Amino acid sequence: MQPIGHWQLRTLSLGSQRLKVKTVLRLLVLFSASSIQSGSAAEIDSVTPRSIELENSLPAINRIFTQRLQQGIDKANAQQADFDEMQDSEFCDEEILYTELRKAIFDSLTAAWGLKGYDLDKQLRRLLASQSYHLSLNDSVYRDINYLEGFSLNLKELSDVVNIDGHLVGLDKIGHFFAQGWEYFELTQRDGRSLDQALDQGEEQEAGAYGYTTTGIFSFSDLVANFNGWRFWNRILLREDDPLKGFMANLFNRPYVSCEIQLVATIMQRKIVRAWEVDSRFDLSDYLDGTWDEGNNCNSYKDPLIEHKVAARIKHVRPGFSCPFIPDHCVDARHKYGRYAKRLLHPYCLIAGDR
């Protein structure tokens, strides 16, 4: 075997370096892809668009989800009718109802697979395009966060913001409301966990794949949307009292859906026939408040360097801006959420009005 010359050693060295670079890049791509799949959240800039006047999106949002809820109920009843042909059942099937409602709400062929919250976010960006405000990452207060500090933030678009009944809210919060709200509900209803344990999971997600790990940002407003999403799913059949309502309010609270006897069908079929019916109408304002707005319920950041970068951009974009932007919304939220406030509100929001 002939000896390896200097130029050959150099070629081998360069080849080895190229291999290492390709390997590192491949690992980064795989890590990024897997993290994006596990973390469905997008971020929003709630500072830059504050002076933009937007049409109130509440009527449109209520209309979209009222229609989808009805579609889910209709499909659940259709499946129930097929089921009744096989068995002489006098009861409505809750499992079918929840499955069809989730498929309808997320406009999906499946109830469980995929990134439901992120998919819903993207649907709403399209459906509410004329009423929302889109901002690119390069024009946002997050523009200086690099790939190492928040790789998912740099790979994804920011979500759009809308005016919902006077509050500047990211459409990602609607995804959190329905998707992570369902996760909370499933933990409490099917896994036997407490609501506080469901809140623990939400905090872990924000500190991990939905926040610090992927974007460098921890959103307390996401936690507020998640919690209210649990309240929504709980109210579908209202098996538990709403934790934010008092005794009398819970006494008169009505579920969204109830199982009712169908009189005509019962007479014609000579047996009791039941079906799901709408009992009360959905209205997002029943859950919404000023802490869905990240300009009031401030974000937290993975490290001081990221926070410094964002603060510098905020100072450049809106001199004099401070969070909470409207302290009274935080004061109201502290009363609304009671003992849960410390789990849902940023420390600045918790002391707003006291400073």
Number of C-alpha atoms within 10 A of each C-alpha: 3 4 6 8 9 9 9 11 11 11 12 12 12 12 12 12 12 12 12 12 12 12 12 12 12 12 12 13 12 12 13 16 14 12 18 21 14 16 22 23 30 25 25 28 24 19 21 17 18 14 8 12 12 18 14 17 18 17 13 14 17 16 14 14 18 17 14 20 24 18 17 23 23 18 19 23 21 13 15 21 17 10 13 16 9 8 9 11 16 13 16 21 17 14 9 16 22 19 16 26 22 22 21 22 22 24 16 16 11 14 17 12 8 13 17 24 25 24 19 21 24 17 16 20 22 11 14 17 14 12 17 25 18 16 16 15 21 11 12 20 23 27 15 17 21 14 13 11 20 20 20 26 25 20 15 15 15 22 26 27 28 28 21 25 17 14 19 25 27 29 28 27 29 24 29 28 25 23 27 28 28 22 19 28 24 17 18 18 15 8 9 10 14 14 17 13 14 22 19 13 16 25 20 14 20 23 20 19 21 27 28 21 20 26 30 27 25 24 26 27 26 32 26 30 27 29 27 23 26 25 24 25 21 23 20 21 17 18 10 11 16 17 14 16 13 10 12 8 12 15 10 8 15 16 19 19 20 18 16 15 17 14 12 10 13 13 11 10 9 9 13 16 22 22 20 22 17 17 15 14 14 19 16 19 12 10 15 17 21 26 32 27 29 24 23 28 30 23 19 19 18 17 12 10 12 20 18 13 15 19 16 15 20 20 13 13 16 15 10 8 14 16 17 24 20 18 22 15 21 26 18 13 21 21 12 14 18 11 12 17 18 13 18 27 26 25 16 18 28 19 15 20 14 9 5
